[in-house]
Amino acid sequence: MGRRPARCSRFQKNKPYIKSRYCRGVPDAKIRIFDCGNKKASVDQFPFVAHLVSDEKEQISSNALEAARVACNKYLIKNCGKEAYHIRTRVHPFHVIRQNKMLSCAGADRLSSGMRHSYGKPMERAARVSIGQAVLSVRAKDANADAVIVALRRAKFKFPGRQKILRSAKWGFTKFERETYVKGRQEKWLEAAGSAVKRIGKCFFCSSPVYPGHGIAFVRNDAKTFQFCRSKCHKNFILKRNPRKVRWTKAFRKVHGKEMTVDTTFEMEKRRNRPIKYDRDLVGTTLRAMQRAGEVQEKRAALHYKNRMAQHKLKATERARVEIKDTVDLAAPLDRERETQEVTMRDTQRQTVRAE
């Protein structure tokens, strides 16, 4: 029996299986690869994103999803190169489609209705999509934006219904707009994590980084939010302790000269209340400068630590000399005892030689 046309399973009109025992087996989906291209590329590498968005409430078969992925991938490989893009299929074919299988005989050249096994058997899988839901997304460099649009247009021909191709104002597959992303990377409250990005908070008490899913958030009555990295910081905040007087906080370490406080690399991390208009050349230069500034900052921090430890060694040596001077009378009896032991050992050896 051949495949039925898309109009047989395009609309979301039938219920899914109302009981799991009615579904005797789930057929394999035709699509197995949902991410292709350079999927390990950093989020900084591909800022441009375009989406293929469904304009209908419908069902898309797994076969159509695979055909669209292949068509899009083939065009981008030919025009951009294998490592210049990342395609992501945003929907998964979880819905099981059942069909009333009809016997084939001579002259059976059209679909017919019948009552034999009319409930149907599982035949294929499809993805249920809504209006405005993204089906395919492609991220790439800004120079390849036109090729991405053409590739999505070719993929659109594989789907039933209506779809739209939208250029995203976000940076890559993140939820941040381009100006906000660049600002966050400069101020270091955004950190690249593969094709995504992590928003990193700062502990209000000890200034340690607070990563997603960690720490405590306290919202005051005036809607001001305080983040804490652990319960210890939260308890000290409730007790109204001054972070500058607690030895394990960043504020204490900077006040007492244990960490750098003045450096030109800190100028990139300052808060900017006026967003900068997005410019591709400016963003590329900024990202490269951020990486270089981080390396310079690490070297200067290591040099600061080395100089601080050099002073510490001088003080430790001076303390050791004072201690030796004050306790030299305690070392004299030990020297006399050691000399006595050596004399005794020499006498014993002489007596042994004479006896032989």
ABEGO torsion letter per residue (X at the ends): XBBBBAAAAABBABBBBABAAABABBBBBABABABBEBAABBAAABABBBBBBBABBBBBBAAAAAAAAAAAAAAAAAAAEAAABBBBBABBBABBBBBBBBBBBBGBABBBBBABGAAEBBABBBBBBBBGBBABBBBBBAAAAAAAAAAAAAAAAABBEBBBBBBBABBEABABBAAAAAAAAAAGABBBBEABBBBBBBBAAAGBBBBBGBEBBBBBAAGBBBBBABAAAAAAAAAGBBAAABAABAAAAAAAGABBABBAAAAAABBBABBBBBBAAAAAAAAAAAAAAAAAAAAAAAAAAAAAAAAAAAAAAAAAAAAAAAAAAAAAAAAAAAAAAAAAAAAAAAAAAAAX
